[in-house]
Every structure is written in C-alpha cells, then in structure tokens.
Amino acid sequence: MEAERYLKSLAHTAALRRGVRFSRFLDPAEAALATAAAREEGVEVSLFGGYGEAERVVAAFGAQEDPEYPLCCMEARWSSRAGAPRHRDLLGAQMALGLDRGCFGDILVGEERAYLFVLKELCAYIALNLDRAGNVPIALTPLDRLPDALPQPVGRTVRGTVSSLRLDAVVAQIWSLSRSGAQEAIAREKVKLAHIPRNKCDVQVETGEVISLKGRGRARILSHTPTKKGRIALEIFIYGNN
C-alpha cells in the first residue's frame, strides 16, 4: 500500500535522524497507519489537523513536544445573493487547482463563510488562484488565528433500527435501500467504512465510524443501543444539505 510505505519511510527517517518529519494530510485510516509506523520504528508521533476535532490530520514523527505543524487555515467568504457553495463545491475547487488530496485538510462550512485547512507551503498559492466554488465567487483570506467558534457540520440526525450491526444492514438503513441493494453496493466496492473500501457485508460497524456510499454521501454512527424487541436502535448523523 502506497500510503503505508510513505508513512513507514517518514517514521524511519525520523528515527534515524532524530528530527521531526511531517506528513501530508491523512484521513483517519491513514492516521492509524501513521501510528502503527511510529510504533514499529520506536518514535513518537502526534496528529493534528488545525483544530481539536479535525478528521483529516498531519502526522509529526519524532515530535517530543508540540511541534509547529506546517498547515494554515483560510477563511472563504461569499455573498448569499450569489448562492451557497457546499462542502463538495469547495473541495472540488481546491482539487481543480491540480493538487493532491493530501494537500487539504478539513473544510468547515458555515453561513456565508467556510474555513479551509491546507498545507502551509500552498497557502499563498491557493489564496491567489482559488476564487470560485461551484458557481459562487469567493474570497480567501489566510488567518493568523482561528475564530472563537468554528462552524458545526451541516447535516441532520436520524434514528432507525437494524437487526444487527452488519455493514449491509446499516447501509440499507441509512440510505433507505433494500438489503440486497446494500449488498450489491458493498460487493461493487461503492461503500467505505472508516474511509476504507469494504466488500464484505458482514463487517461490524462501531459507534463513531463514518460510512460513505458513492454518489449518496456519508454518515456517522452516533450511538447504538439494544431495544426490548431484540433489535438495535441507531442514531445517525447524515452529512449534507439534503
């Protein structure tokens, strides 16, 4: 796996040279690989994505204290009269610059503004070249410090019950699919669990994990509790405006 080799190389270099080595932005699955690579090489690793609850993070191998992470936060602003770009519009605008996904961290979307976390070396380039998200003109400003309150994720919380925590049962519940439809999507590797493509229907889903279905969005399992009728009650946060 390319990501695993990349992270093992950083951890090994940090161990040999006894200096800090930073990664690109990592998704949660890659962050777990970074922790494993550091443990294998016997070096410290810390993870940070610009704010405490960040999903995408940068790994600092060999860091003994709080390092100065090579990332920055930019505020994107727009006029509501021109529309309201969504998360995918802002991500698509960044990717259209020809940069790798590892250059970008989380995107937090609020009212008439959003906060983009990016690698520091690209901050000026992105601020100069990114002026539109979807059909909406935007203005980017690099920030010296985070605002006191960051936007909360856009979405809705729903509840339902499943017979088990098998992946196919949970996917069917979230996106109102038949069990066979969920199984087909999993078999065709359209489903990711914890950012990893899965093709086994009987994988167990845990509280806190993120599930995505290609073309339908993503969701997080907030809680699961048994019911008196022997089923499992789920509380699910579905990301997005729909």
N, C-alpha and C positions, 0 to 999 in steps of 0.2 A: 504494500500500500504506500503510495507516494507520500501522503501526509505523515505516516508513521516513520518513514525513512528520514524525512525532513526534520521532524522533531527529535528523533534519536541523534541526528547529526548535531543539532544545536546543543542538546544536553551533553553530548560527548565533548564538543568544543569548549563548553563552559567548564567541564570537569578538568580538561587538560590545561586550559589557560587561566583558570581560577578568576574568570571575569564574567560579567553579566552578558547574556545573549538573549535578545528579544525575538519573538516570533512575529509573524503577521497575525491578523485577527483570526481566531479559531472559533468554530462552532462548538457546542457542548460535547459532541462526540470526539472532536479533535482535542479539546481541552483535557478529556480523560486520557487520551493517548499521551499528551504532554506530561501529565502527572506520572504516568507509568514509565515514560522515558527517563524522567528525572530520578525516579526511584531506582531504576536499573543502573544509572550512572552514578548514583550516590551524591547527587547535587540537589540543592534547594530549588524549588520553583514556586513562583507566586503568579496569580492570574488576576487581571484587571481589565475592564472594558470602558473605563471612563466614569462610571458611577457604580454604586454598590450592587444593584440588581441586574447588571448587564448580562445579556445572554451570550453575546459574542465577546471574546476576551483576547488580550495579548498575554502570552506567557513570558515570564522573565526567569530564565535559567541561571542559577548561580547567584541569585539575589539574597543577600544576608539581611538587608533592611528594606524599607520601602523605596524602590527604585523610581527614577523619573521615567515613566513609560513614554515611548515615542508615539503618542497619539494626541489628537486635538479634537475639540468639539466645535462645530459650526452651527450657527443659528440660521435657518432658512425662513424667510418671511415672504408672504404674498398677500394680495388683496382678495377678500372673499368675493368681491364682484367679478373676479376673473375665474372663480372656481375654487375647488379644494383638492389639491393633489393627495393621493392616498400613499400608503407605505410603498406599494409596488411601483407607483409612478416615480417616487423619489429614488428607490433602489435602481429602477430601470435607467433613470437619468444618469446616475453615477456609473453604472455599468457601460452606458453608451460612450463614456469617455475612453473606453478601451482598456480599463484597468481590471485587475483580477479581483474576485470577490474578497480575497484576503486583505485587500486594502481598506475595506469598510467594516465598521462595527455596527452597532445598533442604530436604528432610526426611530425616534420618538416623535409621533405626530400629535400636535395639539391644534387649537383654534388659530388659524392664520399664521401659524409658525410650526417649525419642526426642528429637532436637534439631530445632527448627523455626527457620528463619531468616525474619524478617519485616521490613517497613519499620518503622523506629523509632517513627514517629508513631502506629502502630497497636498497638504492643506492649502497652500497658496495656489497651486495649480488648479485644484478643484474649485476654489473660490473664484478664480478668474474665468473658468471655462463652463461652469455649470450655471445656467441662467434660466432654465425651464424644466419643469417636471410635468410630463404629460403635455397638456395644452396650456398650463398655467405658468406665467412668468414668475420667477422667484429671485430673491436677492440673498446672497450668502455673506455672513459675517463671522470670521473666526472669533471665538470667545477666550478671554483670559481666565475666566472662572465660570463655573456652572451657575445657572439661575437657582434661586432658593427652592423652587418647586418645578420638577420635570413633568411633562405630560404623562398621563397614565395610558396604557394600551387601549386602543379602540376595539370594541367588540361587545359581546353580550354573554351573559351567563345563562346556561340552560341546564335542565335536570332531566334525567331519564333513568330507566332501569335496564339492566342486562342480565343474562343468565350466568355469565362468567366474565372474567377479565381477559379472555382471549382477544387478540387483536381484531379478528374478524367481527366479533360481537360488538366491540367498542366502535369500530369504524362504521358499522351499519347503523348504530345508534346516533352517532354524531351527525352523519350526512344523510340520514333517512334513506338508507339503501336496504335492499333485501340482503339476507345473509349470503346468498350466492353471488350477488353483485359485489359485496365487500371482498369475498374470497377471490373473485376474478381480478379485482383491482390489486390485491396483495400479490397474487400469482404473477401479475404483469409488472410487478415492482413499481407501482404507482404510489405506494404508501411508504412513508418514512416514520420511524419511531425513534425519538431522541436523535433526529437528524440522520439516521442510518436507514437505507432502503431495506425493507424486510419482504421476504417472500414465503414466510411460514405463518399460517393462520393461527397457530396455537401459541404464539409468543404471548407472554403475560405482560399486561400493561400496569404500570405503577403510578401512584399519585405523584403529580408534579411533572410527569413526562409530557412532551409535546408530540403530537401526531399530525402529520400532514398528508393530504390526498391531492395528487397532481390535478390542477385545474379547479380544485374546490376550496383550497385554503388550508388553514391549520388551526389546531385547537390544543388546549392544555387541560389535563385532568386535574381538577382542583381537589377532589375528595372522592372516596368511595366507602360506602357503609352497607352492611348486610341489612336486608329487610326481613320482616316477620314471615314473609311468604317464600323465603329462601332465595330471593334474587339479590342483586347488588345495585344499590342506588348510586348514581354518578352525578357529580356536579362538574360541569364542563364550561370552560371559557373558550368561546369561538372568536378568533381574531377577525377584524374587518368590519366594514360598514353594513354588510348585508345580513 
